[in-house]
Amino acid sequence: MIFGYTEAQISGFFLTYGVGAFMLFMLFIIGQLAWQSKAGKFGALVIFLGLGLGMLGFAAKFVIQWWLER
């Protein structure tokens, strides 16, 4: 036990909230890339779709898990 929590509790917390915070930071980075490259509206959409598609899959995993466990 670390600080009164088990290893499973700590890893579950950081897998949910830590990776979620990292995903928000990645959205900021993708936005910066689109802005600095002067991609325009369509180019920014393509950048967000291309780089953000993996994040959508990660979020869908939590929704599917919630749906199957209820």
Contacts in CASP RR format, 6 or more apart in sequence:
PFRMAT RR
TARGET T0000
AUTHOR 0000-0000-0000
METHOD contacts of the structure
MODEL  1
MIFGYTEAQISGFFLTYGVGAFMLFMLFIIGQLAWQSKAGKFGALVIFLG
LGLGMLGFAAKFVIQWWLER
2 10 0 8 1.000
5 13 0 8 1.000
16 62 0 8 1.000
19 58 0 8 1.000
23 55 0 8 1.000
23 58 0 8 1.000
23 59 0 8 1.000
26 51 0 8 1.000
26 52 0 8 1.000
26 55 0 8 1.000
27 52 0 8 1.000
27 55 0 8 1.000
30 47 0 8 1.000
30 48 0 8 1.000
30 51 0 8 1.000
30 52 0 8 1.000
31 44 0 8 1.000
31 47 0 8 1.000
31 48 0 8 1.000
33 47 0 8 1.000
33 51 0 8 1.000
34 40 0 8 1.000
34 43 0 8 1.000
34 44 0 8 1.000
34 47 0 8 1.000
34 48 0 8 1.000
35 44 0 8 1.000
37 47 0 8 1.000
39 46 0 8 1.000
39 47 0 8 1.000
END
